[in-house]
């Protein structure tokens, strides 16, 4: 008996059930040489649909970034061009205004000089007046180089303006000429300058605005073109990503479907197995089991320990013994037989095996319990047959040795009877002759039981055979006034049987039924056609089989006698077992032997005070 582990010491955590064969040391060495260190990312499982999604998202993000960069650069270029145009326009306008201001200031100073020269006593001295005119002329000359760089100065109007301006400046140098020509020259220069200002603030400004709109329009069309191109590229990337994701998803779905079919097939195969199988982890907990296991242990559940009380002590001991030690290869744990007090596996024999199984990275065990009840019974029956054969052979040898002296004794007793005349001596001789008859019958039965005569088959009618057997026991029937109830089948039952040996069977059973019945008690004989359970009939090389049912002739012989208890019923077919005072104990053993040699079966039903029923099934041809 194995020591039970305390429940508190067991790990109560549950894990996922994973089946994996434990590798041998050589296989583990070869596998270790092939393994390479893996990063935590590669160790984690990545969905097959995730990489194309990441690639597609990266491409779309790249397209968006490129489009944004192009749009930004284009907008910056537009802003620069517009700013340059506005700066050029503002600079031109500023130069013209500054030149007009300088000319106006020069005109004012020249006119002020003329007024001073006409006064008898000027308020401002003349030298200072000349200095102010020189300064005003200097301002005009300072602006003129900037005007010369303008495109306007190279036009006809610009050249005419410059010519008129030079004349005006020359007139402004001489106060006498200025008083005569200055006003006219200034008005001409001022008119030319106003005309240039009007053109700068009118048509030229409109042209600049038109140019700005043209630049902005080109930029807008360019951005729209790039946006459309990005949209097309994005759509293509999205479609390619969707197609790739769908393809990967179909592959994943097929893989999952195949895995589910494989798992379902494995589960059906496991559930369909006749042998009981359970997986036990390193903590001696049942992690998985098939239906056959739960039939043997109906109170067991997944996660329960093998040491918990969910079965009878003997059945649980079988499971504990199978998991007592860890194994590295498939190991036979022996044959166990459940006692009668085990309701779910009473009187059933199991061959128990253990094999290594990796569960949650730890070494567990796969326990297999093969039901070998029929094989064990067949082995026991074979051993009993061999034992009975050996006993029969020994008994036959003894019977042979007894037979000759027994004949001599019978002859001597017969001669002694002729020489005796007193009553007491004759009674003694009668007692000796009855003993000789009993020994002679024993010798005959032992010889027949051990010899197993070859069957001489012929076409035999069952009902005619039963009538002939009744005639042989007619004396016993009349002696006990036993009514015989015949319930024969309407169908004619015939088979290829040994008539003489079957007659011996029916005579023996009918005689026993009459002997077991009270005087006047009915003995019933019933016949019918029956069929045995379907069994496979293999053809050819055994790879194909069909189900067939063997037709049977069933004979039932029933009495209403005292019946038998269970112990007697279990031993009635044993050789030399008898309940009769002068029986040999070989009659029913010979009956069973003859029936089985015909390929039939013999069954008995009996209970104290309820009578006995023998049922014989013989195969019909």
C-alpha positions, 0 to 999 in steps of 0.5 A: 500500500502506497503512502498517501500524500496530504492534500494540503501539500499538493499544488492546487493551481490548474494548468493547461493540458498539453500532451507531449512525448518525453524525449530520450537523452539522445533526442534531447542532445540533438534538439539542443544542438539545433536550438538557438537563443530567441528574443522575447519577441520571437518567443511570443507567438505573432499572428500571421495577419499582423505583419502585412498590417504593419507593412501596409500601415508603414507604407500608408504612413510613408505616403502621407509623410511624403505628401505632407512634405511635398505640400509643405515645400510647395506652399513654402515656394509659393510663399517665397515667390509671392513675398518676392513679388510683393517685396519687389512691388513695395520696393519700387513703389517706395523708391518712386515715393521717396524720389517724389518726396525728395523732388518736392523737398527740392522744389520747396527749397528752390522756391524758398530761395527765390522768395528770399532773393526778392526780399530786401532783408532776408530772414535767412542768410543766403549761404544757409539757403544754398546749403539747404538746396544742396542738401535737397539735391543730394537726397534726390541724387541719393535716390536716383541710383536705386531708381536706375536699377528699377526695370521702369528706368529702362523703359521709354517713360523711365528714360523720358522721366530721367531726361526731364529730371536732369533738366529740372536739376540743372534749372534748380542750380540757377535761381534766375533760371528757376524763377523762369523755367523751374515751375514748368520743369517741376510740373513736367517731372512731377507729372511723369512721376505721378504717371509712374505711380499711377501705373504702379498702383493700378495695372502693375498691381493688378498684374502682380495680383494676377501673377500671385493667383497664377502661382497659387493656382499652379501650387494648388494644382500640383498639391491636388495632383500629388494628393490624387497620386497619394490617394491612388498609392494609398488605395493600392497599398490598402488593397494589397494589405487587405488582400494579403491579410485576407490570404493570411487569414484564410491560411490561418483559418485553414490551419485552425480548421485542420488543427480542430479536425486533428484535435477532434479526430484525436479526441474521438480516437481517445474517447473511442478506445476501449482501454481506460486512459488518463493523464496525471501531472507531476503533482499527481492530479488527473489532467485529462481522461477518456470515457472508459476511465470515467466508467471505471471511476465515475466519481473522478473529476479533472483536477482531482488527485489520485490520492483523493477518495473517489473510488473503492480502496482496491480500485484506487490502489490500482491507480496509485500503484500506476503513478507511484514512481516516475517512468522514462519509458513505457512500463508494465505495472502488472495485472489488477483485479477489482473485488466484488465490492467495487461497483463500477469494476467488480470482478474485472481484470486490468493490465496497467501500463505507465508511459512518460508524458510532459505536462506544463513543462514537467514530467507526468505520466500517461496511465493506460488500463486495458480491460483483460477480463475475458482474456483472464477468464480464457487463461483461467479456463485454459489452466483449468482445462489443462489441469482437468486434462492432466487429472483426466489422463491420470484418472484414466491411467488409474482406471485402466489399472483398476479395470482388470483387477475389478473384473477378477474381483467380480468373477471371484465374488460371483463364484463365492455367491454360488458357494454360500447359502446363508442370508448374512453372507449373501447380503455381504456379497450384494454389498460388495457387488454394488461397490463393484458396480459403482467402481465400474461406472466410475471407471467407464466415466473416467475413461469417457471423460479423458478419451474425448471420443471423436464426433461422428456427425450426421444429420440429426433431428432434435425432436426425434433425439429427445424422444429417443432419450426419453425412452431410455429414462422411461423407467425412472419417469414411471418410478417417480410418476413424473409428468413430462411437459413437451413444448416443442417448436413448430419448426423442425430443428436439424443439425450436423451432430453426433447422435450418440453423444448428444443422446448421452447428454439429454439422458443425463440431464433428464435423469438428473431432472427426474431425480431432483424432482419430487414424486409427481413434479413436472419436468418441462422440455422446451425447444426453439430456434434462436440466434447468437449475438452478432460477431465479426466473420473475417474473410481473406487476409483479415482486413475485411469482415462482415457481421453474421449471426449464428442460428441456434437450436435451443433446448431447455430442461427444467425441473421444480425440485429443491434447486441449488445454492450459489456455491453448488451451482458454481461447481457442478461442472467440476470433475468428481464434484457431486451432491449424490450419495453414489454419484461419480461427479463426472456426468455434468462434466462430460455433458459440458464437454460434449456440448462445447465440442459441438460448438454449443454452450450450456448454461444453468439457472437455479435457486434453492426451492425454485428448481433448476433450468439447463439451457443448451444451445447447439449450432444449426447447419 
